[in-house]
Amino acid sequence: MRRLLLIITLVVTFFVTSKAQDAYIDAIGLRGGPLSGISYKRFVWPVNGVIEGIAGFNYLNGRTYSFTGLYEHHLFMSYHLNFFAGGGTTLAFNADTFRWVAEGIVGLELLLDTMPLLISIDYKPGWSILDQKFVFNEAALSVRYILNQ
């Protein structure tokens, strides 16, 4: 019985994810939160793998500039709504400090039906590799324009 349930789950997941990945290929937009800036997402192999790059400015953390690279896995709940989680790294600096941060990310993304826009909300904690402490503990709202579908 467990094997049958596992096989059914895998087959349904395959069909849902392979159909839903056609939602978009890449998108660019604005990210708002403590770390505000420009966000770019692109689907890569495997099917639900996404790379995201963020160039940002953190006005709450000593006027810090940062560059973030993330790998995320998207789990499509429907064509329009997906859950994502992943991780990556950030290089952040200001006049006084330099940080190298390992980060995780988890969030929800909504594809609008009426126009080529994505709206996402995420939570992204960070651990400073050099200082051995939590540094970025933020939630953000992003709005992206779909470049390719």
N, C-alpha and C positions, 0 to 999 in steps of 0.2 A: 504494500500500500504506500509506503514512504517513497519507494522508487517511482511509482506511478505519479504521485504528487510532485516529485522533483522534476520528472520529465515534462509534465504538463506546465509547470512553472517556467522551466527553461524555454519551452516552445513559445509560450505566450510572451515571455520577455523578449525573445528574439524577434517576433513579429511586431510587437509594439515599438521596440527600439529601432528596428530597421526601417519601419514606415515613418517614424517621427523624426529621424535624423534629417529628412528632407526639408525640415522646417526652415533652416537657414545654413549657410556655410560660414559666413563671417559677418561681423557687426562691429560698429564703432560708436562710442558715445561718451556721455559724461557720468562721472561717479561722484555722488555727494555724500558727505559724512565728515568725520574728523580728517580722513584722508580724501581730499577732493582732487579730481583730475580727469584724465582721459583714459578710457578703458577700451581695449580691442580684444575681441574673442574670435577664434577660428576653430572649426571642427577639424580634427586630424585623425589619423588612424590610431587605434581601433575605432569602430563605428561611433561610439559615444564619447570619445576622448576629445577634449577641448583644451587649447592653450589660451591663456588670457594674459595680456600685458597691461600694466597700469603705470602711467607716469603721473605722479601726484605731488601734492603739496599739503602737508599736515600742519594746519595753523594752530592746533592745540598742543603740539609737541615741539615747542621751540623753533617754529618755522622751519620744519624739516622737509627737504625735497627727497623723493624716493622713486625708485624704479623697481617694479615687481613683476616677476614671471611665475605663473601658476599653471599647473596641469589639473584639470578637473574631469570628473566622470559625470555625465548627465544621465539621469534616469527619468525617462519620459512617462509621466502619469497620463497624459493625453497629448494630442497634437499641439495644444496651446500652453500647457503647463508642464514644467519639469523641475525636478529636484537635482541639485548638484553638490558634489563634495570633492575636495582635493587638497592639494598643498603645493608649496613652492618656496621661493626665497625672495627677499627684498634687500636692496642696497639703499640705505638712507643716510643722508648727511645734512648738516647745517654748518654754520661758521665754527662751531666748537667740537662737534662729535661726528663719528662715523659709526654706522650700525650695519651689521649683517644679520638678517633676521630670517629664521625658518618659520613659515606660516602655514596654517591650515585654513580652509575656507569651506563653508557650508551655506546653502541658500536655495531660494526658489526663483524661478524665472517664468515670466508670462509673455507669450507671443500674442500681440494684438491682432485681431482678425481684420480690422478696418483699415489699418495702415501698417507699413513695414517697420514696426517698433517693437523692441523688447523692453520690459520693465523687470528688474530683478532687485531682490533684497538679499543681503548676505551678512554673515558674521565671520570675521576674520581675525582670530587671535594670533599673536606672534611671540616667538621666543628668541631673544638676542643670543646669538651664538658666541659672541665675544664677551658679553657682560654676564651671561648665564642668568637671565631674568626675563620675565614677561614685559614686553614693551608696547606692542600694538595690540589693543583689545578693542576692536571697533565693529560697528555695524554700519552698513551703507546702503543707499538706494542708487541704482544705476538705470539710466535710460539710454538705450543704444538704437541706432538706425541700422537696419539690415542692408548690407551692401550686395550680397549675393544670396539667392535662394535656390 
